[in-house]
Amino acid sequence: MLHPNPAGAAGPSTAAVHAGEARHKPGFSITDPIFATSTYTFRDTQSIVDFIEEKQTREEYGRYGNPNERTVEDKLAALEGGEEATLFASGMGALVGLLMAHLNAGDEIVFFDECYHRSREFCRKHLTRFGVGFQEVTSCDYEAMERAITPRTKFLVSESPTNPHLSVVDIERFADIGRRRGVLTLIDATLCTPYNLKPLEAGVDFVLHSATKYLGGHNDLLAGVVIGSHKLLEPVRHLRGIMGGVNSPHNAYLLERGLKTLALRMERHNANGLAVARFLESHPRVERVLYPGLESHPYHDIAARTMRGYGGLVTFFIKDADWRQTAAVIDAVTIPRIGPSLGGVESLIEQPMVMSYWNYSPAERATFRIADNMVRLACGIEDADDLVADLAQALG
């Protein structure tokens, strides 16, 4: 782990570059070498016995750990201010591993209803088959969430900000409900990253990231991570070794490399998101804009109080447009690529109704509050003036 600098805790860029890494590495390399192996050998039988009885921190088999993986986990734990991190093959893998490790038949989960639809689908369609109860309440309705808690409730789950509506959870209030009621709390902080928000500091038990997004930052890997205390993550790590939802050494290397520029990239994502949101809010063809950095956003005050910046994701609605007219605007941009992800250096744009909800009925889309004229723009790190000019010509 990175030692604090003389002025106190390391800043976000210093931690992103150095945390979790040994100062002197194999082969005198400045970067961690890729350990491209599935199996680790032992000198003799006694060394195996010593490994087991002394609980030595070395590797045995690739499904249980890899040096690249552990370096990235230490870096992510340091960035979030957590005791430990456990890396998975994807963000969904991290969520599934966490819930499966801590839930039993008869337990219940309460979700805010703007959480990622696949996360809710896993709980509603699959965990329920094993006797785990599932409830959804309106996002940011804390009274409704507390009313939904029963003696069987084990988890409270939310994103912050949510995707694509960008509602911002009062993290301290959310954590307080769980603490008072003896219920574990989980925040999916993919959209804000540890640069913009640290939920563990507010008392949340677990922070989850799709590291595919901002943490990796280059649209070239899949990974997920859950961060919290050693005690709460120990069963998660053990189950991961059984289920096999591990990441590859090469992916761990790419994630470590991406993390080194996290603070720099987030500064640009934050600046681009705010500049684009302000432009869109002033455009006559735009009905409304959802972005926590705008004073018009319903949760702007909470965001301004709790977040360093507001990220690169901007959701907006084309005025008086059906889905085809909305698609025409998306097809007219020249810089953002049309795609379903976010958080990379390249800007991405999509129409949620088409990209993620095409096979849902209009009534089902209405329950998810997905409108035909909704556009989700994930601003990359291009020049803000170029992004604004491109949107202006597409809207024109």
C-alpha positions as CSV (number, residue, x, y, z in Angstrom):
1,M,0.0,0.0,0.0
2,L,1.1,3.6,-0.6
3,H,2.5,5.3,2.5
4,P,1.0,8.7,3.3
5,N,3.0,11.7,2.2
6,P,4.3,14.2,4.8
7,A,1.3,16.5,4.2
8,G,-1.2,13.7,5.1
9,A,-3.1,11.3,2.9
10,A,-2.0,11.0,-0.7
11,G,-3.9,13.0,-3.3
12,P,-6.1,11.2,-5.9
13,S,-3.5,11.3,-8.7
14,T,-0.7,10.2,-6.4
15,A,-2.8,7.3,-5.1
16,A,-4.0,6.4,-8.6
17,V,-0.4,6.1,-9.8
18,H,1.3,4.5,-6.8
19,A,-1.2,2.9,-4.4
20,G,-1.1,-0.9,-4.1
21,E,2.2,-1.3,-5.9
22,A,5.6,-2.4,-4.6
23,R,8.3,0.2,-5.0
24,H,10.7,-2.4,-6.4
25,K,9.3,-5.0,-8.7
26,P,10.4,-8.2,-10.4
27,G,13.0,-7.6,-13.1
28,F,13.5,-4.0,-11.8
29,S,10.5,-3.0,-14.0
30,I,8.6,0.2,-13.2
31,T,5.3,-1.4,-14.2
32,D,4.0,-4.7,-12.8
33,P,4.8,-7.6,-15.1
34,I,2.0,-9.7,-16.4
35,F,1.9,-13.1,-14.6
36,A,0.5,-15.1,-17.4
37,T,0.1,-18.4,-15.5
38,S,-2.8,-20.5,-14.3
39,T,-0.8,-22.6,-11.8
40,Y,1.9,-21.8,-9.2
41,T,4.4,-24.3,-8.0
42,F,5.9,-25.3,-4.7
43,R,9.5,-26.1,-3.8
44,D,8.5,-29.3,-1.8
45,T,5.7,-30.8,0.2
46,Q,6.7,-28.9,3.4
47,S,6.3,-25.6,1.5
48,I,2.7,-26.6,0.8
49,V,2.1,-27.4,4.4
50,D,3.6,-24.0,5.4
51,F,1.4,-22.2,2.9
52,I,-1.7,-23.8,4.3
53,E,-1.0,-23.6,8.0
54,E,0.7,-20.2,8.0
55,K,-1.9,-18.7,5.6
56,Q,0.9,-17.3,3.5
57,T,0.1,-14.5,1.0
58,R,1.3,-16.3,-2.1
59,E,-0.7,-17.8,-5.0
60,E,-1.7,-21.5,-5.5
61,Y,-4.0,-21.6,-8.5
62,G,-5.3,-18.9,-10.8
63,R,-8.9,-19.2,-9.8
64,Y,-8.0,-18.2,-6.3
65,G,-5.6,-15.3,-7.1
66,N,-3.0,-13.7,-9.3
67,P,-0.3,-11.1,-8.4
68,N,-1.7,-8.7,-11.0
69,E,-5.1,-9.1,-9.6
70,R,-3.9,-8.4,-6.0
71,T,-2.1,-5.3,-7.0
72,V,-5.2,-3.9,-8.7
73,E,-7.3,-4.8,-5.7
74,D,-4.9,-3.0,-3.3
75,K,-5.0,0.1,-5.6
76,L,-8.8,0.1,-5.8
77,A,-9.1,-0.3,-2.0
78,A,-6.8,2.6,-1.4
79,L,-8.6,4.8,-3.9
80,E,-12.0,4.1,-2.1
81,G,-10.6,4.2,1.4
82,G,-11.6,0.6,2.0
83,E,-9.8,-2.2,3.8
84,E,-10.1,-4.6,0.9
85,A,-11.3,-5.1,-2.7
86,T,-12.3,-8.2,-4.6
87,L,-12.0,-8.2,-8.4
88,F,-14.4,-10.0,-10.7
89,A,-14.7,-10.6,-14.4
90,S,-17.5,-8.0,-14.8
91,G,-19.6,-5.6,-12.8
92,M,-22.5,-8.0,-12.9
93,G,-20.2,-10.8,-11.7
94,A,-19.2,-8.6,-8.7
95,L,-22.9,-8.0,-7.8
96,V,-23.9,-11.6,-8.2
97,G,-20.8,-12.8,-6.2
98,L,-21.5,-10.3,-3.4
99,L,-25.2,-11.2,-3.1
100,M,-24.7,-14.9,-3.4
101,A,-22.1,-14.8,-0.6
102,H,-24.3,-13.0,1.9
103,L,-27.9,-14.1,1.1
104,N,-29.8,-17.2,2.2
105,A,-33.3,-18.5,1.5
106,G,-35.7,-16.3,3.4
107,D,-33.6,-13.1,3.2
108,E,-34.9,-10.0,1.3
109,I,-33.4,-7.2,-0.7
110,V,-34.7,-3.7,-1.2
111,F,-33.7,-1.8,-4.3
112,F,-34.2,1.8,-5.4
113,D,-36.0,1.4,-8.7
114,E,-33.6,3.3,-11.0
115,C,-30.8,0.7,-10.4
116,Y,-29.4,-1.0,-13.5
117,H,-32.2,-3.2,-15.0
118,R,-30.0,-6.3,-15.2
119,S,-29.1,-6.0,-11.5
120,R,-32.8,-6.0,-10.7
121,E,-33.6,-8.7,-13.2
122,F,-31.1,-11.0,-11.5
123,C,-32.7,-10.5,-8.2
124,R,-36.3,-10.5,-9.4
125,K,-36.1,-13.5,-11.8
126,H,-33.2,-15.6,-10.3
127,L,-32.6,-15.0,-6.7
128,T,-36.3,-15.3,-6.0
129,R,-36.1,-18.9,-7.4
130,F,-33.9,-19.7,-4.4
131,G,-36.3,-18.1,-1.8
132,V,-34.8,-14.6,-1.6
133,G,-37.4,-11.8,-1.5
134,F,-37.1,-8.7,-3.7
135,Q,-38.7,-5.3,-3.4
136,E,-38.4,-2.1,-5.4
137,V,-39.2,1.4,-4.1
138,T,-39.0,4.8,-5.7
139,S,-35.4,6.1,-6.0
140,C,-34.5,8.5,-3.3
141,D,-37.7,7.9,-1.3
142,Y,-36.0,7.1,2.0
143,E,-39.2,6.8,3.9
144,A,-40.5,4.2,1.4
145,M,-37.2,2.3,1.7
146,E,-37.4,2.2,5.4
147,R,-41.0,1.1,5.4
148,A,-40.0,-1.8,3.1
149,I,-37.6,-3.2,5.6
150,T,-38.7,-6.3,7.4
151,P,-37.0,-8.6,9.9
152,R,-35.9,-10.6,6.8
153,T,-34.3,-7.7,5.0
154,K,-30.5,-8.2,4.5
155,F,-29.5,-5.7,1.8
156,L,-30.4,-2.1,0.7
157,V,-29.1,-1.4,-2.8
158,S,-28.8,1.7,-5.0
159,E,-26.7,3.3,-7.6
160,S,-25.6,6.9,-7.2
161,P,-25.9,8.7,-9.5
162,T,-28.4,6.3,-11.2
163,N,-28.3,5.4,-14.9
164,P,-29.7,7.0,-17.1
165,H,-31.8,9.2,-14.9
166,L,-28.8,10.5,-12.8
167,S,-30.7,10.8,-9.5
168,V,-28.2,11.4,-6.7
169,V,-28.7,9.5,-3.4
170,D,-28.1,11.1,-0.1
171,I,-25.4,8.6,0.9
172,E,-25.3,9.5,4.5
173,R,-29.0,9.1,4.9
174,F,-29.0,5.9,3.0
175,A,-26.2,4.5,5.2
176,D,-27.9,5.6,8.3
177,I,-31.1,3.7,7.5
178,G,-29.0,0.5,7.1
179,R,-27.0,1.1,10.2
180,R,-30.1,1.8,12.4
181,R,-32.0,-1.2,11.1
182,G,-29.1,-3.6,11.0
183,V,-29.2,-4.0,7.2
184,L,-26.2,-4.2,4.9
185,T,-25.9,-1.3,2.4
186,L,-24.5,-1.4,-1.2
187,I,-23.9,1.6,-3.5
188,D,-23.0,1.0,-7.1
189,A,-20.8,4.0,-7.6
190,T,-19.8,3.3,-11.3
191,L,-20.9,6.7,-12.5
192,C,-19.1,8.8,-9.9
193,T,-15.9,6.8,-9.4
194,P,-13.8,7.2,-6.2
195,Y,-12.6,10.5,-7.6
196,N,-16.0,12.1,-7.3
197,L,-17.5,10.3,-4.3
198,K,-16.4,7.9,-1.6
199,P,-19.5,6.1,-0.2
200,L,-17.5,4.1,2.4
201,E,-16.7,7.4,4.2
202,A,-20.4,7.9,4.7
203,G,-20.8,4.5,6.3
204,V,-22.0,2.4,3.4
205,D,-20.9,-1.2,3.8
206,F,-20.0,-2.0,0.2
207,V,-19.1,0.0,-2.9
208,L,-19.4,-1.7,-6.3
209,H,-18.0,-0.6,-9.7
210,S,-18.3,-1.8,-13.2
211,A,-14.6,-1.3,-13.8
212,T,-15.3,-1.7,-17.5
213,K,-16.3,2.0,-17.4
214,Y,-14.4,4.9,-15.9
215,L,-11.9,2.8,-13.9
216,G,-10.5,1.0,-16.9
217,G,-11.3,4.1,-19.0
218,H,-10.4,2.9,-22.5
219,N,-13.3,0.7,-23.6
220,D,-10.9,-2.2,-23.9
221,L,-11.7,-4.5,-20.9
222,L,-14.4,-6.0,-18.8
223,A,-14.1,-6.1,-15.0
224,G,-16.0,-5.5,-11.8
225,V,-15.0,-4.9,-8.2
226,V,-16.6,-4.7,-4.8
227,I,-14.9,-2.9,-1.9
228,G,-15.5,-3.0,1.8
229,S,-14.1,-4.4,5.0
230,H,-12.0,-7.6,5.2
231,K,-14.6,-9.3,7.4
232,L,-17.5,-8.7,5.0
233,L,-15.5,-9.5,1.8
234,E,-13.9,-12.7,3.1
235,P,-16.9,-14.9,2.2
236,V,-17.2,-13.0,-1.2
237,R,-13.6,-13.9,-2.1
238,H,-14.0,-17.5,-1.0
239,L,-17.1,-17.9,-3.1
240,R,-15.4,-16.2,-6.1
241,G,-12.8,-19.0,-5.9
242,I,-15.5,-21.6,-6.1
243,M,-17.6,-19.9,-8.8
244,G,-14.6,-19.0,-10.9
245,G,-15.7,-15.4,-11.8
246,V,-12.1,-14.2,-11.9
247,N,-10.4,-11.8,-14.3
248,S,-7.4,-12.6,-16.4
249,P,-3.9,-11.3,-15.7
250,H,-3.9,-9.3,-18.9
251,N,-7.2,-7.6,-18.0
252,A,-5.8,-6.8,-14.5
253,Y,-2.8,-5.3,-16.1
254,L,-4.9,-3.1,-18.4
255,L,-7.1,-2.1,-15.5
256,E,-4.0,-1.1,-13.4
257,R,-2.7,0.9,-16.3
258,G,-6.0,2.7,-16.8
259,L,-6.3,3.5,-13.1
260,K,-3.1,5.5,-13.2
261,T,-4.8,8.3,-15.2
262,L,-8.1,8.1,-13.4
263,A,-7.9,11.5,-11.7
264,L,-6.7,13.2,-14.9
265,R,-9.4,11.6,-17.0
266,M,-12.2,12.4,-14.5
267,E,-11.3,16.0,-14.5
268,R,-11.9,16.1,-18.2
269,H,-15.0,13.9,-18.0
270,N,-16.4,16.2,-15.3
271,A,-15.6,19.4,-17.3
272,N,-17.0,18.0,-20.6
273,G,-20.2,16.7,-19.0
274,L,-20.9,20.1,-17.4
275,A,-20.1,22.1,-20.6
276,V,-22.3,19.8,-22.8
277,A,-25.1,19.8,-20.3
278,R,-25.2,23.6,-20.1
279,F,-25.2,23.8,-23.9
280,L,-28.0,21.3,-24.2
281,E,-30.1,23.0,-21.6
282,S,-30.0,26.2,-23.6
283,H,-30.9,24.6,-26.9
284,P,-34.4,25.2,-28.3
285,R,-34.7,21.6,-29.6
286,V,-34.0,20.1,-26.1
287,E,-37.0,19.5,-23.9
288,R,-34.9,19.0,-20.7
289,V,-31.5,17.8,-19.5
290,L,-30.7,15.5,-16.6
291,Y,-27.2,16.3,-15.1
292,P,-26.4,16.7,-11.4
293,G,-24.1,19.7,-12.1
294,L,-27.0,21.8,-13.4
295,E,-28.9,23.9,-10.9
296,S,-32.1,22.7,-12.5
297,H,-31.4,19.1,-11.5
298,P,-33.7,18.0,-8.7
299,Y,-30.8,16.6,-6.7
300,H,-28.2,19.3,-7.5
301,D,-27.9,20.4,-3.9
302,I,-27.1,16.9,-2.6
303,A,-24.6,16.4,-5.5
304,A,-22.9,19.8,-4.8
305,R,-22.6,18.9,-1.2
306,T,-21.2,15.4,-1.6
307,M,-19.5,15.1,-5.0
308,R,-16.2,16.5,-6.2
309,G,-17.5,16.5,-9.8
310,Y,-20.5,15.2,-11.7
311,G,-19.1,12.8,-14.3
312,G,-19.4,12.7,-18.1
313,L,-22.9,11.1,-18.5
314,V,-25.6,13.5,-19.7
315,T,-29.2,12.5,-20.4
316,F,-31.5,14.7,-22.5
317,F,-34.8,14.6,-24.3
318,I,-35.5,15.9,-27.8
319,K,-38.5,18.3,-27.8
320,D,-41.7,16.9,-29.5
321,A,-39.8,14.0,-31.1
322,D,-40.8,10.4,-31.6
323,W,-38.3,7.6,-31.5
324,R,-37.4,7.9,-35.2
325,Q,-36.8,11.7,-35.0
326,T,-34.7,11.1,-31.9
327,A,-32.7,8.4,-33.7
328,A,-32.1,10.9,-36.5
329,V,-30.3,13.3,-34.1
330,I,-28.1,10.4,-32.8
331,D,-27.3,9.3,-36.3
332,A,-26.2,12.8,-37.2
333,V,-23.4,13.2,-34.6
334,T,-19.9,12.6,-35.9
335,I,-17.7,12.4,-32.8
336,P,-19.6,10.2,-30.4
337,R,-19.8,6.6,-31.5
338,I,-23.2,4.8,-31.1
339,G,-22.7,2.2,-28.3
340,P,-24.1,1.0,-25.0
341,S,-21.3,1.7,-22.5
342,L,-19.7,4.8,-20.9
343,G,-16.6,6.0,-19.1
344,G,-14.1,5.5,-21.8
345,V,-11.9,8.2,-23.5
346,E,-14.2,8.0,-26.6
347,S,-17.6,9.6,-26.3
348,L,-20.6,7.3,-26.8
349,I,-24.2,8.0,-27.5
350,E,-27.3,5.9,-27.5
351,Q,-31.1,5.9,-27.4
352,P,-32.0,3.8,-24.3
353,M,-35.4,2.9,-25.8
354,V,-33.7,1.2,-28.7
355,M,-30.4,0.1,-27.2
356,S,-31.6,-1.5,-24.0
357,Y,-35.4,-1.6,-24.0
358,W,-36.4,-2.4,-27.6
359,N,-38.0,-5.7,-26.6
360,Y,-40.0,-4.2,-23.8
361,S,-43.6,-3.1,-24.2
362,P,-44.5,0.6,-24.0
363,A,-46.1,-0.1,-20.6
364,E,-42.9,-1.8,-19.4
365,R,-40.8,1.1,-20.7
366,A,-43.0,3.5,-18.8
367,T,-42.4,1.7,-15.6
368,F,-38.7,2.2,-16.1
369,R,-39.3,5.8,-17.1
370,I,-37.6,5.3,-20.5
371,A,-39.0,7.7,-23.0
372,D,-38.9,7.4,-26.8
373,N,-37.2,10.8,-27.0
374,M,-34.5,10.1,-24.4
375,V,-30.8,10.3,-25.4
376,R,-27.9,9.2,-23.2
377,L,-24.5,10.8,-24.0
378,A,-21.4,9.6,-22.3
379,C,-18.8,12.4,-22.8
380,G,-15.3,11.2,-23.4
381,I,-12.1,13.3,-23.1
382,E,-12.3,15.0,-26.4
383,D,-12.3,18.8,-26.5
384,A,-15.6,20.2,-25.1
385,D,-15.9,22.8,-27.9
386,D,-15.8,20.0,-30.5
387,L,-18.5,18.0,-28.7
388,V,-20.7,21.1,-28.4
389,A,-20.2,22.0,-32.1
390,D,-21.0,18.5,-33.1
391,L,-24.2,18.4,-31.1
392,A,-25.2,21.8,-32.4
393,Q,-25.0,20.6,-36.0
394,A,-26.9,17.3,-35.2
395,L,-29.7,19.1,-33.4
396,G,-29.8,21.7,-36.2
